[in-house]
């Protein structure tokens, strides 16, 4: 404790205002986690599975969590191991992009598993913007190269004249050359 005691006189209104500004800035910078859902059936075809897996990959790359639901109908409810194997296969296929946040569990007619991304939403967004800028620069370079090629062709000289057709090439016999 200081001798003599020290105190700071301050404007309470200004103090409240600055705290409110800090809180607003913190709210603006926070990211809200979105959970995307993908529904499957146990008897899914290979192509349909690949399509659904592609959607899951896209969601995980974007930094979103994915809730995968397998819906059982009729006799399928007596074979939950089919759904479990399907979920394990999906988790194995996307292991480089995400991890299993909650393992598969039966919930009535459905079996549910949640996958979480390895990247945070902000990191994924930044990576996406960088890739977009690189792609745009690449496109611009291709357009510039094509333009330079066209300009060089124009500078070389006039376009070649049309070839004159001989009598044998004329398809209408009544027209004489």
C-alpha positions as a Markdown table, in Angstrom:
| # | Residue | x | y | z |
|---|---|---|---|---|
| 1 | Unk | 0.0 | 0.0 | 0.0 |
| 2 | Unk | 1.3 | 3.4 | -0.9 |
| 3 | Unk | 2.1 | 6.1 | 1.6 |
| 4 | Unk | 0.3 | 8.5 | 1.4 |
| 5 | Unk | -2.7 | 6.6 | -0.3 |
| 6 | Unk | -3.1 | 7.4 | -4.0 |
| 7 | Unk | -6.4 | 7.6 | -5.8 |
| 8 | Unk | -7.4 | 8.5 | -9.4 |
| 9 | Unk | -10.2 | 10.9 | -10.1 |
| 10 | Unk | -12.1 | 10.0 | -13.2 |
| 11 | Unk | -15.2 | 10.8 | -15.2 |
| 12 | Unk | -17.6 | 7.9 | -14.6 |
| 13 | Unk | -19.6 | 8.5 | -17.8 |
| 14 | Unk | -16.4 | 8.3 | -19.9 |
| 15 | Unk | -15.4 | 5.1 | -18.0 |
| 16 | Unk | -18.8 | 3.5 | -18.7 |
| 17 | Unk | -18.6 | 4.5 | -22.4 |
| 18 | Unk | -15.1 | 3.0 | -22.9 |
| 19 | Unk | -16.2 | -0.2 | -21.2 |
| 20 | Unk | -19.2 | -0.4 | -23.6 |
| 21 | Unk | -17.0 | 0.2 | -26.6 |
| 22 | Unk | -14.6 | -2.6 | -25.5 |
| 23 | Unk | -17.5 | -5.0 | -25.0 |
| 24 | Unk | -18.9 | -4.1 | -28.5 |
| 25 | Unk | -15.5 | -4.7 | -30.1 |
| 26 | Unk | -15.2 | -8.1 | -28.3 |
| 27 | Unk | -18.7 | -9.1 | -29.6 |
| 28 | Unk | -17.8 | -8.1 | -33.1 |
| 29 | Unk | -14.6 | -10.1 | -33.1 |
| 30 | Unk | -16.1 | -13.3 | -31.7 |
| 31 | Unk | -17.1 | -16.1 | -34.1 |
| 32 | Unk | -20.4 | -17.9 | -33.7 |
| 33 | Unk | -20.1 | -21.7 | -34.3 |
| 34 | Unk | -22.6 | -22.9 | -36.9 |
| 35 | Unk | -23.6 | -26.6 | -36.9 |
| 36 | Unk | -24.4 | -27.9 | -40.3 |
| 37 | Unk | -26.4 | -31.1 | -40.6 |
| 38 | Unk | -26.1 | -33.9 | -43.1 |
| 39 | Unk | -28.7 | -36.7 | -43.2 |
| 40 | Unk | -27.9 | -40.2 | -44.5 |
| 41 | Unk | -29.6 | -43.6 | -44.8 |
| 42 | Unk | -27.9 | -46.9 | -44.0 |
| 43 | Unk | -28.5 | -48.2 | -47.6 |
| 44 | Unk | -26.7 | -45.4 | -49.3 |
| 45 | Unk | -25.3 | -45.8 | -52.8 |
| 46 | Unk | -21.5 | -45.2 | -53.4 |
| 47 | Unk | -22.1 | -42.1 | -55.6 |
| 48 | Unk | -24.6 | -40.6 | -53.1 |
| 49 | Unk | -22.2 | -41.3 | -50.3 |
| 50 | Unk | -19.4 | -39.5 | -52.2 |
| 51 | Unk | -21.7 | -36.5 | -52.8 |
| 52 | Unk | -22.7 | -36.3 | -49.1 |
| 53 | Unk | -19.0 | -36.7 | -48.1 |
| 54 | Unk | -18.2 | -33.8 | -50.5 |
| 55 | Unk | -20.7 | -31.6 | -48.7 |
| 56 | Unk | -19.2 | -32.6 | -45.3 |
| 57 | Unk | -15.7 | -31.8 | -46.6 |
| 58 | Unk | -16.9 | -28.4 | -47.8 |
| 59 | Unk | -18.4 | -27.6 | -44.4 |
| 60 | Unk | -15.3 | -28.7 | -42.5 |
| 61 | Unk | -13.1 | -26.6 | -44.8 |
| 62 | Unk | -15.2 | -23.6 | -44.1 |
| 63 | Unk | -14.6 | -24.2 | -40.3 |
| 64 | Unk | -18.1 | -25.3 | -39.4 |
| 65 | Unk | -19.1 | -28.3 | -37.2 |
| 66 | Unk | -21.1 | -31.0 | -39.0 |
| 67 | Unk | -23.8 | -33.1 | -37.3 |
| 68 | Unk | -24.3 | -36.4 | -39.3 |
| 69 | Unk | -27.6 | -38.1 | -38.8 |
| 70 | Unk | -28.4 | -41.6 | -40.0 |
| 71 | Unk | -32.1 | -42.2 | -40.2 |
| 72 | Unk | -33.3 | -45.8 | -39.8 |
| 73 | Unk | -36.7 | -47.0 | -41.1 |
| 74 | Unk | -38.5 | -50.2 | -40.6 |
| 75 | Unk | -36.3 | -53.3 | -40.4 |
| 76 | Unk | -33.2 | -51.1 | -40.6 |
| 77 | Unk | -33.7 | -50.2 | -36.9 |
| 78 | Unk | -32.7 | -53.7 | -35.9 |
| 79 | Unk | -29.3 | -53.3 | -37.7 |
| 80 | Unk | -27.7 | -50.3 | -36.0 |
| 81 | Unk | -24.2 | -51.7 | -36.8 |
| 82 | Unk | -24.7 | -50.7 | -40.5 |
| 83 | Unk | -25.2 | -47.1 | -39.5 |
| 84 | Unk | -22.2 | -47.3 | -37.1 |
| 85 | Unk | -20.0 | -48.6 | -39.8 |
| 86 | Unk | -21.1 | -45.9 | -42.2 |
| 87 | Unk | -20.3 | -43.2 | -39.7 |
| 88 | Unk | -16.9 | -44.7 | -38.9 |
| 89 | Unk | -16.1 | -44.8 | -42.6 |
| 90 | Unk | -17.1 | -41.2 | -43.0 |
| 91 | Unk | -15.1 | -40.1 | -40.0 |
| 92 | Unk | -12.1 | -42.0 | -41.5 |
| 93 | Unk | -12.5 | -40.3 | -44.9 |
| 94 | Unk | -12.5 | -36.8 | -43.5 |
| 95 | Unk | -9.9 | -37.3 | -40.7 |
| 96 | Unk | -7.4 | -34.8 | -42.2 |
| 97 | Unk | -10.1 | -32.0 | -42.1 |
| 98 | Unk | -11.9 | -32.7 | -38.9 |
| 99 | Unk | -12.2 | -34.9 | -35.8 |
| 100 | Unk | -15.0 | -36.8 | -34.1 |
| 101 | Unk | -16.4 | -34.5 | -31.5 |
| 102 | Unk | -19.0 | -36.8 | -30.2 |
| 103 | Unk | -19.0 | -40.5 | -31.1 |
| 104 | Unk | -21.9 | -42.2 | -32.8 |
| 105 | Unk | -24.9 | -42.8 | -30.5 |
| 106 | Unk | -28.4 | -44.2 | -31.2 |
| 107 | Unk | -31.2 | -41.7 | -30.5 |
| 108 | Unk | -34.5 | -43.4 | -31.2 |
| 109 | Unk | -34.7 | -44.0 | -35.0 |
| 110 | Unk | -31.6 | -41.9 | -35.6 |
| 111 | Unk | -27.9 | -42.3 | -35.0 |
| 112 | Unk | -26.0 | -39.1 | -34.5 |
| 113 | Unk | -22.3 | -38.1 | -34.7 |
| 114 | Unk | -20.7 | -34.7 | -34.6 |
| 115 | Unk | -17.5 | -33.8 | -36.5 |
| 116 | Unk | -15.5 | -30.7 | -35.6 |
| 117 | Unk | -13.0 | -28.9 | -37.9 |
| 118 | Unk | -9.3 | -28.8 | -37.2 |
| 119 | Unk | -9.2 | -25.1 | -38.3 |
| 120 | Unk | -11.0 | -22.3 | -36.6 |
| 121 | Unk | -13.7 | -20.4 | -38.6 |
| 122 | Unk | -11.5 | -17.2 | -38.9 |
| 123 | Unk | -8.5 | -19.2 | -40.1 |
| 124 | Unk | -10.6 | -21.0 | -42.7 |
| 125 | Unk | -12.0 | -17.7 | -43.9 |
| 126 | Unk | -8.5 | -16.2 | -44.2 |
| 127 | Unk | -7.3 | -19.2 | -46.2 |
| 128 | Unk | -10.3 | -19.0 | -48.5 |
| 129 | Unk | -9.6 | -15.3 | -49.2 |
| 130 | Unk | -5.9 | -16.0 | -49.9 |
| 131 | Unk | -6.9 | -18.8 | -52.4 |
| 132 | Unk | -9.5 | -16.5 | -54.0 |
| 133 | Unk | -6.8 | -13.8 | -54.5 |
| 134 | Unk | -4.3 | -16.3 | -56.0 |
| 135 | Unk | -7.0 | -17.6 | -58.4 |
| 136 | Unk | -7.9 | -14.1 | -59.4 |
| 137 | Unk | -4.2 | -13.2 | -60.1 |
| 138 | Unk | -3.8 | -16.4 | -62.1 |
| 139 | Unk | -6.9 | -15.6 | -64.2 |
| 140 | Unk | -5.6 | -12.1 | -64.8 |
| 141 | Unk | -2.3 | -13.4 | -66.0 |
| 142 | Unk | -4.0 | -15.8 | -68.4 |
| 143 | Unk | -6.2 | -13.0 | -69.8 |
| 144 | Unk | -3.1 | -10.7 | -70.2 |
| 145 | Unk | -1.2 | -13.5 | -72.0 |
| 146 | Unk | -4.2 | -14.1 | -74.4 |
| 147 | Unk | -4.4 | -10.3 | -75.1 |
| 148 | Unk | -0.7 | -10.1 | -75.9 |
| 149 | Unk | -1.0 | -13.1 | -78.2 |
| 150 | Unk | -3.9 | -11.5 | -80.1 |
| 151 | Unk | -2.0 | -8.2 | -80.3 |
| 152 | Unk | 1.1 | -10.0 | -81.7 |
| 153 | Unk | -1.1 | -11.8 | -84.3 |
| 154 | Unk | -2.6 | -8.4 | -85.4 |
| 155 | Unk | 0.8 | -6.8 | -85.7 |
| 156 | Unk | 2.1 | -9.7 | -87.9 |
| 157 | Unk | 0.0 | -8.6 | -90.8 |
| 158 | Unk | -3.4 | -8.8 | -92.4 |
| 159 | Unk | -5.5 | -11.9 | -92.1 |
| 160 | Unk | -5.0 | -14.4 | -95.0 |
| 161 | Unk | -7.4 | -14.0 | -97.9 |
| 162 | Unk | -10.2 | -16.5 | -98.5 |
| 163 | Unk | -9.3 | -19.4 | -100.7 |
| 164 | Unk | -10.9 | -19.3 | -104.1 |
| 165 | Unk | -13.0 | -22.3 | -105.0 |
| 166 | Unk | -12.3 | -24.1 | -108.2 |
| 167 | Unk | -15.0 | -25.6 | -110.4 |
| 168 | Unk | -14.6 | -29.1 | -108.9 |
| 169 | Unk | -15.2 | -27.7 | -105.4 |
| 170 | Unk | -18.4 | -25.9 | -106.4 |
| 171 | Unk | -21.4 | -28.0 | -105.4 |
| 172 | Unk | -24.0 | -26.4 | -107.7 |
| 173 | Unk | -23.5 | -27.6 | -111.3 |
| 174 | Unk | -25.5 | -24.7 | -112.8 |
| 175 | Unk | -23.1 | -22.1 | -111.6 |
| 176 | Unk | -20.1 | -21.6 | -113.9 |
| 177 | Unk | -16.8 | -20.5 | -112.6 |
